[in-house]
């Protein structure tokens, strides 16, 4: 089975225990940003977060939404 820890955006799941919850949450936020073309309202709604909570996650994980790349 392929270990996908180095690139969580590929679409396959990593091995159990290979990623922390923070890493999983960051990857999900990045995937959702890409899916909704950086529409913050839609991303927040899809993730079940308020816009404020989503912006706090951006700060927590160092996600710069002013760039087109998030890694």
C-alpha positions as CSV (number, residue, x, y, z in Angstrom):
1,X,0.0,0.0,0.0
2,X,1.3,3.4,-0.9
3,X,2.1,5.8,2.0
4,X,0.7,9.3,1.1
5,X,2.0,11.3,4.0
6,X,4.2,13.6,1.9
7,X,1.3,14.8,-0.3
8,X,-2.0,14.6,1.5
9,X,-3.7,16.3,-1.5
10,X,-3.5,13.3,-3.8
11,X,-6.9,11.8,-2.8
12,X,-5.8,8.6,-1.1
13,X,-5.9,8.1,2.7
14,X,-2.6,7.9,4.6
15,X,-1.8,4.9,6.8
16,X,-3.5,5.0,10.2
17,X,-1.4,7.0,12.6
18,X,0.7,8.5,9.8
19,X,-0.8,12.0,10.2
20,X,-1.8,14.0,13.2
21,X,-5.3,15.5,13.5
22,X,-3.9,18.9,12.9
23,X,-2.3,17.7,9.6
24,X,-5.5,16.1,8.6
25,X,-7.5,19.3,9.3
26,X,-5.0,21.4,7.4
27,X,-5.2,19.1,4.4
28,X,-9.0,19.2,4.5
29,X,-9.0,23.0,4.6
30,X,-6.6,23.2,1.7
31,X,-8.6,20.7,-0.4
32,X,-11.8,22.6,0.3
33,X,-10.2,25.9,-0.6
34,X,-9.2,24.4,-3.9
35,X,-12.6,22.8,-4.5
36,X,-14.5,26.1,-3.9
37,X,-12.0,28.3,-5.6
38,X,-11.1,30.1,-2.4
39,X,-14.7,31.2,-1.7
40,X,-14.3,31.6,2.0
41,X,-18.1,31.5,2.8
42,X,-18.5,28.3,0.9
43,X,-15.4,26.7,2.5
44,X,-16.5,27.6,6.0
45,X,-20.0,26.3,5.3
46,X,-18.7,23.0,3.8
47,X,-16.4,22.5,6.8
48,X,-19.1,23.4,9.4
49,X,-17.2,26.4,10.6
50,X,-17.9,30.1,11.0
51,X,-15.9,32.4,8.8
52,X,-14.1,33.7,11.9
53,X,-13.2,30.1,13.0
54,X,-11.9,29.4,9.5
55,X,-9.7,32.5,9.6
56,X,-8.3,31.3,12.9
57,X,-7.5,28.0,11.3
58,X,-5.7,29.8,8.5
59,X,-3.5,31.6,11.2
60,X,-3.0,28.3,13.1
61,X,-1.8,26.4,10.1
62,X,0.0,29.2,8.3
63,X,-2.3,29.1,5.3
64,X,-1.9,32.3,3.2
65,X,-5.1,32.7,1.2
66,X,-3.6,35.6,-0.7
67,X,-1.5,33.1,-2.6
68,X,-2.8,30.5,-5.1
69,X,-0.6,27.8,-3.5
70,X,-1.2,26.8,0.1
71,X,1.7,24.6,1.1
